């Protein structure tokens, strides 16, 4: 059945789906993460698997879902991802013990593929002149789901049982699923090839081992045999996987394409952008609670304007890309993210000052995101945009995972003991928070330096016939 393309509605629906995905991934558990062991009657180390499970599934889903979207249809993959989010949310909402909650959160992890595949779907369906603005708006979904989602995520467990967080996520997932199913057409563009099952298995083993080392190394001990063996297994598996992929006619990840200078450097910059994004989002509410006596809810409200700043900067980003090019826009946006960190380093004595710093950082992200995705999509064949965007999102996810591990290690290394009405409490010191902001600023500076190595992209780079010609299918179907 043919479906009429309505650009504005399509962008709105996919942005909503992306925001729901971002909310479910990044902030839904932040307000209660410190009490999961109490809620689930387990140890803190065991409760941490609720977070780790989502991270591991998301890491595998990003490149795999991107490739499947190129092969079988982008709308179809988005629907499957939202269905996984809905099922996972319901399982989590019904759980009262560790195992089912881990299963629910693992299923939720697959939904991270919605934004990169959604961007690729918009490129297929929209008129070329509307693509930059649509990509920028999709990028704003990251901020809306993260920063704007934090206050309600903090308020819900104060007023209701913690399970209500997941019931709300279930409703949002159902609405997003219905909206995509009824309002978004399928792209007729397909990439030739087959499913690389061995590649999926190899990448899964390698990424899981790598991310386990990043997320669990501090708990296990960096020199512990368990950490070392896991890291070695991950490294060896990824090397063998890369050798296998290079011999495949239809690989899961086109490594030759990923090695192109523009794609390679942009993906490295994506790691640093992911690091700076999560660093600011994770540590700033924590700082306000420790240093400024803010509740989880009030700290979330102070952070919320950052999400709207990212939304406001989205159309600006599209105009900057048109006027100055994606490379210069990415460099400017990344520099602005660093300025947000510098602002908080100098002024971090009151919540409004932290809010300004967070807002500057998210405004910079709003500018950088569209440019970053634009560089990737201008450098790969049209039939491989979803896979390329999935890989770029994976690199950003590795950056956020690394940021989480670094931040926790830094804050745990320098603490002070406070006397409160509830007794003695150990919290990170002010100098520890300052060091985290310094590290974030350095990451942004390194990102700006790397961007200078990105070659200027010509229009020829985006030739859809290059290396991989898409295989059209029959008309758009429901």
C-alpha angles and dihedrals in degrees: 000000000000115000123203112236112234104184099198094048092045092053091047094050095047091045089053090050090048093049091050089050092049093047093050092048105041114027112013093096101030095097094050103030091104092055101043091101089056094045093048097037093235140108123286090244091054092046090055088069087073087069096036094053092059091048094051096047092046091052091055095039095056100065094028095048091046093054093045089051091055091048103041109015136297097232089051092054092047090052091050091049093050090046089053089050091051094048093045092049093052092048090050092047090054096044125107098169138053103258100057091043090054089050091049093048091047090055089048089056092070091066093074087085091071097085101048093042090044090054090052091048091053090051090054097047108032128078109263094248091059097048100085093052092045092051091050091050091049087053089056088062087074091060096041092051094043112036098024092043094056099077096053090043088055095043098048098065090046091058103029142022113291090249087072088075089067095041088056089048089051092054092047091048091050091050092048092047092050093046094050092045094052103033109031122076123210121253115244091214117108135174116226117241144073137270110280099219095171090049091052092050093047094047091047093054093044097046094043091053093046094049093044089058091049096046101034103030094095092050096043093039122255092246095042115120090235091058094044095047092047091050093048092048090050094048095046091046093050092049091050090044091053091050090051094047092052090058095048121101089206106029127183089233120024097225093182088057091045090053093061106117095242094048095041097049093041090054091050089051088050089060090056093045090052088050094051093044097054093037091060095039095048103040102039098065088043091053092050092051095048102036103027105034094242122155120234089257096049092045088052091051091053090053096045097083088066091070091054090048089057090050092049092050093052097085089041089055091053091052092047091051090051094046103039107014133254095275095057092041092052091050092050094047093049091049090052090052088056091049089058089058092046090051092056092044089058098035116032104131101103138030094249090058092052089046091056091050093049091046092051090050094050091045088055090049090052089057095042100046099066091044092050094050090042091056091051095048093045089055102050134061115268091246092062104044096109093051091046092048090047090054090048090051090048090056090050089049090053087052092053091047091051091047091053092051093046094046094049091047093049095046092046092051095063118038140155130206118236130193112227136167087267093052133259117351129187114215136167115276124244090249089056091055090047090052091052090054091048090052090050091051090050090051090054092049091051088049092054090049092050092050090064087067092059110105117233109265117231125202089251089066089070095055104141092209093060114116094329127042115198118238110227117223129201119294126302113296136192 
